[in-house]
Amino acid sequence: MTPHPIRLYAPDRPDGLDDLEPGLRLVIEPEPRPARLGVVPLITEYRDGIPVELVQYGTAVGLPRRAEGVSYIVSLALALALAPRRDDLLVPYREVRNASGTVIGCRQLAQPV
C-alpha cells in the first residue's frame, strides 16, 4: 500500500552500495493508490515569520479492510496511528542505504505495536 517499490534484501546486505541487485530477495511493486493518513488542516500560525500549519491527523484513506491471512505494507505514520487497532499493518525495517545515504530497501518488515 505504498507509492514506491519495497525492496527486501538479505540480512547481510551491506549499506553503501549503489547496485540494487546484491542480496535482493524480493521486490513488492507500488500501489497506484497508496494508503495514506488523512490530514485536516486547522490553522496557520507564524513562528519567527515562518508559516506553521497546525494539522490533525485523522483516519486512514485508501486502506483496505482487514482480510484473513493478508498483511499490508504501509507508511510508518499510518501503522503507528492504527497500531492499537490493526495487527495486519507492516512497515519496512532495518533499512538498506546506498552510497549517498538514500534508503533503497530494507532487510525486514516490522509490525508496530
N, C-alpha and C positions, 0 to 999 in steps of 0.2 A: 504493500500500500504506500510505496514511496515514489517520488518523481524521478529517481535515478536508480541505476542498477546497483544491486548489492553483490559485491564480490566476496565470496567466502574463501579464505586461504587456510592452508595447513598451519598448525600451531607454531611450527618452527620457521615460518616465512619471516625473513629479516626485514626491518624497515630500511629505507634509504635507496631502494631500487626503483628505477623508473619503468622497467619492464613489467608489465602486468601479468605475465604468464607464470613465472616461477612460483610454485606452491598453490596455484589457483585450483580450487576443488569444485566450485560451483558458482554460476552467475544467475542471480534471480533478476529477471527483467523488470523495468519500471512499470508502474501502472499509469495509464493515460489520465486517470482521475484519482490522484492520491488522496488518502485520508488526511484531514487537517484538523487542528484545534481551532474552533470558531473564536473570533475576536470581536468584541463590542467596544468601539472607541467611546470614551466617556467625555473627556475634556482635554484641551490642550492648555498647558501652563508653560511658563517660561522660567528657566533657571539660568541665570547669568546670560540672558539673551538667547539661549538655545531652546527651541521648542521641544517640549517633552509631552507626549501623548499618554494620558492615563487610560489604560485599557483593562477590560475584564475578559479573561479567557473563559470561554463557555464550553459548549458541548462539542462532541466530535462531529465533523462534517465528512461525509463520504465513507464512513467506516461501516462495513457490513455487520449485520447481527452475528452473534456467536453461532458457530456451527460445530457440531460434534466432530472432533478429530482434526479441526482446522485451526492453525495459528496464523496471525498476520504480523508482518514486519512493518512497524510504524516509526514515526519520529519519537525521540526520547521525550519531548514535551507532551505529546499525546499519550504515550504509555504511562508517564508519571501521573498525568491528570486522571487517568482511568484505572490506575493500578489497584485501588481498593475494590473495584467492581468487575474488572476484566482480567482473567488469568490467561487469556489467549493472545496477548499482545507481546511481541518480541521486539528487541532493538539490537542494532549492531553493537558488538562489544569487542574489546581488545583490538582497536583499530590498527590498520596497516597504513603506513605513510610512505610517500615517495621521497626522492632526494630533496625536494623543496619543502617537505613537511605537510603536503596536502594529503588528506585522507583518501585512499583509493580502494579501501575494502576493510574487512575485519576478519579476525581469526575465529570468532564465536558469535553466537547470539545470546542475549540475556533476557530474562523476564523480570522487569522491575516489580518489587513487592512493597 
